């Protein structure tokens, strides 16, 4: 005769999880799963015990799921860092983008802000252009900043004059062909 499992080791939180309909794997912690598995092994039918390969397969599945969850968290961290790096690299650059209402905006990015959705921990990166806050995903193009600084323009003009003078001196010193 099989025994009814004894759920003494099951926490009140686990019971509440079941009542809420928490059948999602993320709702079950590894410790809770192991407690349930050990309780099941202690209370199994001695005439029809659970096969060792079945237990090993379950443990293997738990490890795969745990490593997948860890990989997802790592990739989300990398994505967060990359998005923040991309957004902050646009500070001081001229961009074309769309507002949330679909209007075209062009201007220099003044700052970057990050908002976090507490429900799913997702992040939204906003660029400040004048009075507009633009979502990073709405950037259409990064434009050249246009005119360079007055110092750079003066240096380029001085170089052009020096080259012109050098060419004039070189023409004067060439022998005249007869």
Secondary structure, DSSP 4 states (H G I P E B T S, - for coil): -PPPPP-TT--HHHHHHHHTT--SGGGS-HHHHHHHHHHHHHTS-TTSPPPHHHHHHHHHHHHHHHHHHHHHHHHHHHHHHHHHHHHHHTBT-EEEEE-TTS-EEEEEB-EEEEEE-TTT--EEEEEEETTEEEEGGGEEEEE---S--HHHHHHHHHHHHHHHHHHHHHHHHSPPP-
